[in-house]
């Protein structure tokens, strides 16, 4: 009289199937997040190397312009060119980037050593 009906068995099987599918989706999500983290890390490394290359180029161009300049900018023209302003800005950003970056690495190293 109180035996299991075929309808209950179907529902139980469907429930188990949904749970298994959920576990597969969870495992796939974990793999996707891991791959995404690795890609972001690689992109960050590339961006840092590009920033250091850009800083070196900006310093080189600034040095070349300084050597090629015959007269001070104030005597030659009252308004500096946009290129000179851009190079000065790039040089400033480069110096700030390197100082903040080195400070961040020093703090991380001290935290790792104290842990």
N, C-alpha and C positions, 0 to 999 in steps of 0.2 A: 503494500500500500504506500509506504513512504520511500520507495526506491528513487534513485536519481533519474530525472527525466532527461531525454535527449537534448532538450532545449538548454538545460543547466549545463550539461557537458559542453555544448557548443559555446556558450558564454564563457565558461572557464577556459576553454582552449583559445578563444579570441583574446581573452585577458592576458594569458601567458604570451601569446604572439605579440601583443602590443607592448608588453614589458620587455621582451627580447628586442623588439625594434627600437624601443627607447634606449636601451643599453648600447646598441650599435650606433645610434645617433650621437649619444654622449661620447663614445670613444672617438667617433669621427670628428666631433667638435674639438676635443682635446688635441687631436693631431693637427687640425687646421690652425688652432691658436698657437701651437708650438711652431708650426711652419711660419706663421705670420710674425711671431717674435723674432725668429731667425732672420727673416727678410728685413724687418725693421732694424735689427742690429747691423746687418750688412750695409743697409742704406745709410745708417748713421756713421759707420766707419768711412764709407765713401765720401760723405758730405764733409767730414772732418779733414780728410786728405785733400779734398778739393779746396777747402777753406785755407789750408796751409799753402797750397800751390798758389791760390789767388793772392794771398798775403805776400808771398815771395815775389810774384810778378809785380804787384803794386809797389813794393819796396824797390825793385829793380828799375821800374819806370820812373819812380820818383827820383832815384839816384841819377839816372841818365838825364832827366830834365834839369836837375840841379847842376850837373856838370856842364850841360850845354848852354845854360843861361849865362849870358854875357854880362848883363846888368841886373841889379836888383829889380824885382817886380814893381816896387813903389816908384822907381825912377822911370821905368819904361812905360808903364801904363797904370793908371789909378785903379783899374778894375782887373783882377786876375781872370784868366780864362776858366771856362767851366771844367776843362780837363784837369787843370791844376787843383781846383776845388774838389773834384771827384777823387783825385789821387790822394790828396791830404785826408779826405774823409775815409778812404779805403785804408790808408796807413793807420789812422786812429782806430778804426774798427778792428784792424788786425792786431794792434797792440793790446787793445782791450780784450779781444777774444783770447789771445795767448795768456794774458795775465789771469783772467777768470778761469780758463781751462786748467792752467797749472795749479791754481788755488783749489779747484774742485778735486783734482787728482790727489793733492796733498791731504785734503780732508778725508777722502775715501780711504787712503792708505792708513791714516792715523786711526780711523774707526775700525778698520780690519785688524790692525795690530792690537787695539785695546779689547777687541771681542774675544 
